[in-house]
Amino acid sequence: MATAAAIPLSVAASGIGAGMPPTTAPTADATAARKTAQDFEGFFLSQVFDTMFSGLGADTMFGGGNGETIYRSLLLQEYSKVASSSGSIGIADAVQREILQAQEAK
């Protein structure tokens, strides 16, 4: 089991993989809003991928087992990071727009 010191600060602060959405701090900075939006999209996609892959059994060709169960969640987190950073999904764009609009309204 990983200790808090072994988890990178950016992952620990974002909440990715911890079963909770990333925390956000109010900011009018478009760069920070973009990062927060991408973190949210990554979290959302990790939940979607987890649900998508939950019905798949272990691959019998390579043995499956507990190792595959453990590493599948890490693989799905990486899938969600790549999909989020590519910008092809579009959730981050909408979230960033809403963050900036909400901050302008205050």
ABEGO torsion letter per residue (X at the ends): XBBAAABBAAAAAAGBGAGBBBBBBBBABAAAAAAAAAAAAAAAAAAAAAAAAAABBBBAAAGEEAAAAAAAAAAAAAAAAAAAAAGAAGAAAAAAAAAAAAAAAX
